[in-house]
């Protein structure tokens, strides 16, 4: 039985259990999530409307752009180890996520332009920009459109369609299950607790068997990434927008990117970003690429290595040849 079919059966089981299941616990979880989010981000007015962001850490600035299902909180989480490397993390919420606007033009290119407004607000002339998953689309457009403001580009498990085939395509049955989960705070919260491993495989594109092979801190990081997708409702527009732009054939001219670029992925990413990373490396002049043998879409068990690789790249350190894959 496939994992996504199990997810469907789990949804059916929850329906049979009745809508009153865990109502009190759900309300408390929602209250805690709102406390984690609201008041911790700052909202400014950009050319596209409201733009939410958060800043954490000390040292030279680095922008981390979150992936699907995230927001500024996921950006900060993705960059936790980079903050420990001595960077000050700038983490925006992309279009349709949390407190950021969802304009008519919600393309990665327009989102990239609004990040200039954020940099101007913070008084930053130039900084490294790293984008994770669907956030890599915005990061690439930023480097392309604003090279004078981008010192280095990092593309982390980039979710892009470079082959005219959606790398995250679902069957009709799978899409029914995923849409049910991603359209309801209650369904998502319930399944994240009843079937977390299936959710990690389906939504985070990572083999849950890796959870048994990594240190406790990495297991906790995986669960935090999953749990921080909740609540869903303030992210619905962003989720749909990511599905559109990551699934559609990319129009970004990667061959015109002229800033130093590092591309990182994992061979066993169930969204197939290792193949995407290699294609990107072949198109971006002078791009460096590291593909780790395991880690899935959330680079599970590789977080410290990923942060060290990015930090070394930004600071000009020579890469380790052990993990280099030629484009």
Secondary structure, 3 states (H helix, E strand, C coil): CCHHHHHHHHHHHHHHHCCCCCHHHHHHHHHHHHHHHCCCCEEEEECCEEEEEEEECCCEEEEEECCCCCCHHHHHHHCHHHHHCCEEEEEECCCCCCCCCCCCCCCHHHHHHHHHHHHHHHCCCCEEEEEECCHHHHHHHHHHHCHHHEEEEEEECCCCECCCCCCCCCCHHHHHHHHHHHCCHHHHHHHHHHCHHHHHHHHHCCCHHHHHCCCHHHHHHHHHHHHCCCCCHHHHHHHHHHHHHHHCECCCCHHHCCCEEEEEEECCCCCCHHHHHHHHHHHCCCCEEEEECCCHHHCCCCHHHHHHHHHHHHHCCCCCHHHECCC
